[in-house]
């Protein structure tokens, strides 16, 4: 135990100062979230009520495992937003409790409201949920760090693998909702960037109606081939359906015998329950033992966000939020997240660089960036908008 303590102390200048006090330095981490939508095509994909929260809780335990040697104590303070609740009031309530870092699982509009109001309170937000490109681009904020990947990062990760497979002729089938259009836009950009050709694009219009009826399976079996009938020659059908209206029904029901990717089939994600490389098994096992369910992308994103705060406290040698934030935004920052390499921050938009997993619903098929996709700074910067493309001007 003493050897561990001394080894950790070598990483920080605060050991002596911390031991001089009877009470450990308390670092409060806020977690502001809205409950996840329960609308899913498959019952096995309905998120748990603690989706994301469980990851943040496990990371708080991990922070405390190190913190006790440094005379630091981490506390997670949660606030849950209902449909009509004011996110700014919730942020202020966290700030009043001494929270300086707030991990968020909010949609883009709510996140921006909290970010703008939080600047006056000195709050730093870590986005663990919203994929929206605009949060890192035209609507970027200097007090918002992004752990959740962007849609362009997910699309680029998928595109690299499809190009590696030489499946370069795509049909794009997009949904009719706004988020579907945003993912479709990211897929178009990825196709252009990596040399794929979208030979045809179609829209699947959501006309409402019951998702589950007694005759549902028979209707879907008849409908999906018709939707995909008469397509030009293609290698893969790529679906943009974040609203979960149709994509989950495509595999094995298309008119032509073609693989499905995007929002179903081969799906780009930040994490999946089958991922077992680079020591991930030990994290998966600890999570499953603690929460009796698999770890999700929302869980790992919240886990990483909380671990970033703990890492900053250790490496900066301080519980002072200003010094911690300076370390996170500085060139020496990195965090380990069981993805085979240290994750770092893009200084031009505060987006966390990270590999993206390609998941087929049962196994991790591959991990992007793919071999052969090179970059002058980091291969991870082949995923998502690069520095020359950014429109971010921090507010």
C-alpha positions in Angstrom: 0.0 0.0 0.0 2.8 2.4 0.9 4.5 1.7 -2.5 1.3 2.6 -4.3 0.9 5.8 -2.3 4.5 6.9 -3.0 4.1 6.1 -6.7 1.0 8.1 -7.0 2.5 11.0 -5.0 5.3 11.3 -7.6 2.6 12.4 -10.0 1.5 15.4 -8.0 3.0 18.1 -5.8 0.0 18.1 -3.5 0.6 15.0 -1.4 2.2 16.9 1.5 -0.4 19.7 1.4 -3.2 17.2 1.3 -2.0 15.2 4.2 -1.6 18.4 6.3 -5.4 18.7 6.4 -7.6 16.4 8.4 -10.4 16.5 5.9 -9.8 15.4 2.3 -10.3 17.9 -0.5 -13.8 17.4 -1.9 -14.3 17.5 -5.6 -18.0 17.6 -6.5 -18.9 16.5 -10.0 -22.4 17.4 -11.3 -24.4 15.1 -13.6 -27.2 16.8 -15.4 -29.3 14.6 -17.5 -32.7 14.1 -19.2 -34.2 10.6 -19.1 -33.6 8.6 -22.3 -36.3 8.0 -24.8 -37.9 4.6 -24.5 -38.9 4.4 -28.2 -36.8 1.6 -29.8 -37.6 -0.8 -32.6 -36.3 -3.8 -30.5 -37.3 -4.4 -26.9 -33.7 -5.5 -26.1 -32.5 -2.0 -27.0 -34.7 0.0 -24.7 -32.3 1.9 -22.4 -32.2 1.4 -18.7 -33.4 4.3 -16.5 -29.7 4.7 -15.3 -28.2 4.7 -18.8 -25.2 7.0 -18.6 -25.7 7.5 -14.8 -24.3 4.1 -14.1 -21.1 4.9 -16.0 -20.7 8.2 -14.2 -21.1 6.4 -10.8 -18.5 3.7 -11.7 -16.1 6.4 -12.8 -16.6 8.3 -9.5 -15.7 5.1 -7.6 -12.6 4.8 -9.8 -11.6 8.4 -9.1 -12.0 7.8 -5.4 -9.8 4.7 -5.6 -6.9 7.0 -6.6 -8.2 10.0 -4.7 -7.9 8.4 -1.3 -4.1 8.3 -1.7 -4.1 12.0 -2.6 -6.4 13.0 0.2 -9.2 13.8 -2.3 -12.8 12.7 -2.2 -15.1 12.7 -5.3 -18.8 13.1 -5.0 -21.3 12.8 -7.9 -24.3 15.1 -7.6 -27.1 14.2 -10.0 -30.0 16.3 -11.3 -32.6 14.8 -13.6 -34.7 17.0 -15.9 -38.3 16.3 -16.7 -39.9 17.3 -20.0 -40.8 20.8 -18.9 -38.0 21.5 -16.4 -35.7 24.5 -16.7 -32.2 23.2 -17.4 -30.7 26.6 -16.3 -32.3 26.3 -12.9 -30.9 22.8 -12.5 -27.4 24.0 -13.5 -27.7 26.8 -10.9 -28.7 24.4 -8.3 -25.6 22.3 -9.0 -23.4 25.4 -8.9 -24.9 26.4 -5.6 -23.7 23.1 -4.2 -20.1 23.8 -5.1 -20.0 22.0 -8.4 -17.6 23.4 -11.0 -17.6 20.5 -13.6 -21.0 19.3 -14.9 -21.3 16.2 -17.0 -24.3 16.5 -19.3 -26.6 14.1 -21.1 -28.8 16.7 -22.7 -30.0 17.5 -26.2 -28.3 20.2 -28.1 -30.8 23.0 -27.4 -30.8 22.4 -23.6 -27.0 22.1 -23.6 -26.5 25.5 -25.2 -28.9 27.1 -22.7 -26.9 25.6 -19.8 -23.6 26.5 -21.4 -24.5 30.2 -21.9 -25.9 30.6 -18.4 -23.0 28.5 -16.9 -20.3 30.9 -18.2 -21.4 33.5 -15.7 -21.2 30.9 -12.9 -17.8 29.6 -14.0 -19.2 26.2 -14.9 -17.4 23.8 -17.2 -19.7 21.3 -19.0 -18.6 18.0 -20.4 -21.0 16.8 -23.1 -21.5 13.1 -22.8 -24.5 12.6 -25.1 -25.2 15.1 -27.8 -23.8 14.2 -31.3 -24.6 17.5 -33.0 -21.8 18.9 -35.2 -23.0 22.5 -34.5 -22.1 22.2 -30.9 -18.4 21.9 -32.0 -18.7 24.2 -34.9 -20.9 27.4 -35.4 -22.4 27.0 -31.9 -19.2 26.0 -30.0 -18.7 27.3 -26.5 -15.4 27.7 -24.7 -16.9 26.1 -21.5 -18.1 22.9 -23.2 -15.9 19.9 -23.7 -17.2 17.0 -25.8 -16.7 13.4 -25.0 -19.6 12.1 -27.1 -18.4 11.6 -30.7 -20.0 13.6 -33.5 -22.1 12.2 -36.3 -19.2 12.9 -38.7 -16.9 10.8 -36.5 -19.3 7.9 -36.6 -20.0 8.3 -40.3 -16.2 8.5 -41.2 -15.5 5.4 -39.1 -18.1 3.4 -41.0 -17.0 4.8 -44.3 -13.3 3.9 -43.8 -14.3 0.3 -43.1 -16.6 0.1 -46.1 -13.9 1.5 -48.4 -11.3 -0.9 -46.9 -13.8 -3.7 -47.9 -14.0 -2.1 -51.3 -17.7 -1.6 -50.9 -17.7 1.8 -52.5 -21.2 1.9 -54.1 -23.8 2.9 -51.6 -27.5 3.4 -51.5 -28.5 5.9 -48.8 -31.9 5.4 -47.2 -32.7 8.2 -44.9 -35.5 8.9 -42.4 -37.8 11.9 -42.5 -36.9 13.4 -39.1 -34.4 16.2 -38.5 -31.8 14.0 -36.8 -32.0 11.5 -39.6 -31.2 14.3 -42.0 -28.2 15.3 -39.9 -26.8 11.7 -40.0 -27.5 11.5 -43.7 -25.5 14.7 -44.2 -22.6 13.2 -42.3 -22.7 10.0 -44.4 -22.7 12.1 -47.6 -19.7 14.0 -46.4 -17.9 10.7 -45.5 -18.6 9.2 -48.9 -17.1 12.2 -50.6 -14.1 12.3 -48.2 -13.1 8.7 -48.7 -14.1 8.0 -52.3 -17.5 6.2 -52.0 -20.3 6.9 -54.4 -23.9 7.2 -53.4 -25.7 5.7 -56.4 -29.1 6.5 -55.2 -30.7 8.2 -52.2 -34.3 7.6 -50.9 -36.4 8.8 -48.0 -38.5 6.6 -45.8 -41.3 8.8 -44.6 -42.6 8.3 -41.1 -46.4 8.4 -41.3 -46.9 7.4 -37.7 -49.1 4.5 -36.7 -48.5 1.7 -34.2 -45.0 0.1 -34.2 -46.2 -3.1 -32.7 -49.4 -4.8 -33.9 -50.5 -8.4 -34.2 -49.9 -8.2 -38.0 -46.7 -6.2 -37.7 -44.2 -8.8 -38.7 -46.1 -9.8 -41.8 -46.5 -6.1 -42.8 -42.8 -5.4 -42.3 -41.8 -8.5 -44.3 -43.9 -7.2 -47.2 -43.0 -3.5 -46.9 -39.2 -3.5 -46.6 -38.6 -5.3 -50.0 -40.8 -2.8 -51.7 -39.0 0.1 -50.1 -35.7 -1.2 -51.5 -36.9 -2.5 -54.8 -35.5 -1.2 -58.1 -32.2 0.1 -56.8 -29.2 0.5 -59.1 -26.2 -1.8 -58.6 -24.8 -1.3 -55.1 -22.5 -2.9 -52.6 -24.2 -1.9 -49.3 -27.4 -0.2 -48.1 -26.6 2.6 -45.7 -29.4 3.8 -43.4 -29.7 7.1 -41.6 -32.5 6.5 -39.0 -31.6 8.0 -35.6 -35.4 8.1 -34.9 -35.6 4.3 -35.0 -38.5 4.1 -37.4 -37.3 1.6 -40.1 -33.6 0.8 -40.2 -33.8 -2.1 -37.7 -36.3 -3.8 -40.1 -33.9 -3.7 -43.1 -31.4 -6.6 -42.5 -32.6 -9.8 -44.2 -35.6 -8.0 -45.7 -34.1 -5.9 -48.5 -35.0 -6.7 -52.1 -31.4 -7.4 -53.1 -29.1 -9.5 -50.9 -26.9 -6.7 -49.7 -25.4 -5.8 -46.3 -27.0 -3.0 -44.2 -24.9 -0.4 -42.3 -25.4 2.9 -40.5 -28.3 2.9 -38.2 -28.7 -0.9 -38.4 -26.6 -3.9 -39.4 -23.1 -2.6 -39.0 -23.4 0.3 -36.6 -20.6 2.8 -35.6 -20.6 3.3 -31.8 -18.3 4.5 -29.1 -18.8 1.3 -27.1 -20.6 -2.0 -27.1 -21.3 -4.8 -24.6 -19.1 -7.3 -26.6 -16.0 -5.2 -26.8 -13.1 -7.1 -25.2 -9.8 -5.6 -26.4 -7.2 -3.6 -24.6 -8.3 -4.6 -21.1 -11.9 -3.7 -21.7 -13.0 -7.0 -20.3 -12.2 -5.9 -16.7 -14.2 -2.7 -17.1 -17.1 -4.6 -18.7 -17.0 -7.2 -15.8 -16.9 -4.6 -13.1 -19.8 -2.7 -14.7 -22.0 -5.8 -15.2 -21.3 -6.9 -11.6 -22.3 -3.5 -10.2 -25.3 -2.8 -12.3 -26.6 -6.2 -13.6 -26.7 -5.1 -17.2 -24.2 -4.5 -20.1 -22.3 -1.2 -20.5 -23.6 1.1 -23.3 -22.2 4.0 -25.3 -23.9 6.4 -23.0 -22.2 4.7 -20.0 -18.7 4.8 -21.4 -19.1 8.5 -22.5 -20.2 9.5 -19.0 -17.5 7.3 -17.4 -14.8 8.9 -19.6 -16.1 12.4 -18.7 -15.9 11.8 -15.0 -12.5 10.1 -15.3 -11.2 13.1 -17.2 -12.0 15.2 -14.1 -10.2 12.8 -11.9 -7.2 12.6 -14.1 -7.0 16.4 -14.2 -7.0 16.5 -10.4 -4.2 14.0 -10.2 -2.0 15.4 -13.0 -2.4 19.0 -12.0 -1.8 18.2 -8.4 -4.7 20.3 -7.3 -8.4 20.2 -6.5 -8.7 23.8 -7.8 -11.2 23.8 -10.8 -9.2 26.5 -12.6 -6.0 24.5 -12.5 -7.8 21.3 -13.4 -9.5 22.9 -16.5 -6.1 24.4 -17.6 -4.7 20.9 -17.6 -7.6 19.4 -19.5 -7.2 22.1 -22.2 -3.5 21.9 -22.2 -1.1 19.9 -24.5 -0.2 17.3 -21.9 -3.7 16.1 -21.3 -4.7 12.5 -22.1 -7.1 10.0 -20.6 -7.1 6.2 -20.9 -10.4 4.6 -21.8 -9.7 1.0 -22.9 -9.4 1.8 -26.5 -5.8 0.9 -27.3 -4.4 4.4 -27.1 -4.6 7.6 -25.0 -7.4 9.9 -25.9 -6.6 13.6 -26.3 -8.5 16.8 -26.9 -8.8 18.7 -30.1 -7.8 22.3 -29.1 -9.8 23.9 -32.0 -13.2 22.7 -30.8 -12.6 20.8 -27.5 -13.7 17.4 -29.0 -12.2 14.3 -27.5 -10.3 12.2 -30.1 -11.3 8.5 -29.9 -11.5 5.3 -31.9 -15.0 4.2 -33.0 -16.2 0.6 -32.8 -18.2 -1.0 -35.6 -20.8 -3.3 -34.0 -23.0 -5.9 -35.7 -25.3 -6.4 -32.7 -23.3 -9.3 -31.3 -19.6 -8.7 -32.1 -17.1 -5.9 -32.6 -16.4 -6.3 -36.3 -13.7 -3.7 -36.5 -12.3 -0.5 -34.9 -11.7 2.7 -36.9 -9.5 4.5 -37.9 -8.7 1.8 -40.3 -5.1 0.9 -41.3 -3.8 3.0 -44.1 -5.8 6.1 -43.4 -3.1 8.5 -42.5 -2.9 12.0 -40.9 0.0 14.4 -40.2 -1.0 14.8 -36.5 -3.1 11.8 -35.4 -4.9 9.0 -37.3 -7.8 9.8 -35.0 -8.2 13.1 -36.8 -9.3 11.2 -39.9 -12.6 10.8 -38.0 -14.7 13.9 -38.0 -14.1 17.4 -39.1 -10.4 18.3 -39.1 -8.8 21.6 -38.1 -8.9 23.1 -41.6 -12.6 22.4 -41.8 -13.7 23.8 -38.5 -16.0 26.8 -38.2 -15.6 27.0 -34.4 -15.0 30.5 -32.9 -15.4 30.1 -29.2 -18.0 32.3 -27.5 
